[in-house]
Amino acid sequence: MTHRRSLAEHLDPKAGPKRLLALDGGGIRGIFTLQYLKRLETMLRERHGDPNLLLCDYFDLIGGTSTGSIIAAGLAIGKDVDFLINQYESLGYDIFKDETWWEELRSLPLPSLGGGAFRAALKESLARLVSPVKGVFAPKFPKGPLEDELARHFRIPLGSDGLRTGLMIVSRRADTGSPWAMHNNPRGKYYDWPEGTTPNWIPNKDYLVSDLIAASAAAPTYFKPEEITVGIKPDGSPKVGVFVDGGISPFNNPALQLLMLATQSGYRFDWPMGEDNLLLVSVGTAFRPKLMTSSAGLPIKHAVTNLTALMDDCDSLNRTILQWLAHSPNSVAIDSEIGDLAPDRVGGKKHLTYLRYNVTLQERWMKEELAIEKDDSYWEALSHMDQPDNLEVLANLGQTAATSQLRPEHFPAHFDLAAPG
């Protein structure tokens, strides 16, 4: 059996080396991420001879964006991966019920001409007409089922002892235009009020984890923004912040933000960098590049495509910087010019060990890397983040990819956990 460390031990900068886990956003495609985590959990249990080892025992800091924040928080409170897989499978259809538009159509004051059958047919026709612009004029999905499920498991303050390891949740505060990386480090500047003071802001330790996840997952067009009280106005009324999905920031892939959180002095984790000091494991949700193939089409479609492409560019930049800084046992070529950056030494050395796991949902990539032969229309259909009918296929793909890509030799032995005593 391995030693079960306390939260204080996980966060202690002198109790190294440190292990970080970063989990991307991607809606229902989180089920794909969980297959990597299942293989990793199994591998670590075998490696340590401990059948009860949890990922919160191994990792000292777990961070996520959007769907990744749900998984990250679940791991941080001590859930095993099987629990989270079951949660996704049972909740996916409840969260992504396409009810919002249908309920609005049902309430339309249509004329009685033609009787009930005529009105039903007319409403069905209207539903087909508005389908291409769902989410433009109102959120595509009701948020109630997601909020209810989050409250069941995560209605605890960020400063709770119920969090067994470090946790970071990324969202974007839309009313101030700033990414928020909320974390449970007691040494953090805004974790609590300075002793003897009562400022007009809410300390980080008092935010509910369920609210922070709801904010991180409030994807524009899919769900309405999350409103959270962040302080008190001079007149005593609450000051409310408006939050949207953390993917609408540079950190839908939160790996670089997680590294900055752990090592930049302002966050007060103060973990030392070094190839033997930091292990950063980053897991994606199956990547499908968004390409504009024609100038035809609605301007709103172009805007959405370009916004998504910008998110892809941020992901690429994240991976480029991390492979540039790190020793990466499973590094891949970024492009044909700079390659995989393995020869590079920033400041003459490598600053961490970095592992990235993901797939590219494209016909050629899948054929070459995983020997799966499907055309691009298949992979396009699988890329949607709001289709629960894809759950089983995504889970099977994740199992195949994890078996192929995730190997014990990627994890240096000096990052293994110590035995008790």
Secondary structure, 3 states (H helix, E strand, C coil): CCCCCCHHHHHCCCCCCEEEEEECCCHHHHHHHHHHHHHHHHHHHHHHCCCCCCHHHHCCEEEEECHHHHHHHHHHCCCCHHHHHHHHHHHHHHHCCCCHHHHHHHCCCCCCCCHHHHHHHHHHHHHHHHHHHCCCCCCCCCCHHHHHHHHHHHCCECCCCCCCCEEEEEEEECCCCEEEEEECCCCCCCCCCCCCCCCCECCHHHCEHHHHHHHHCCCCCCCCCEEEEEEECCCCCEEEEEEEECCCCCCCCCHHHHHHHHHCHHHCCCCCCCCCCEEEEEECCCECCCCCCCCCCCHHHHHHHHHHHHHHHHHHHHHHHHHHHCECCCCCCCECCCECCCCCCECCECCCEEEEECCECCHHHHHHHHCCCCCHHHHHHHCCCCCHHHHHHHHHHHHHHHHHHCCHHHCCHHHCCCCCC
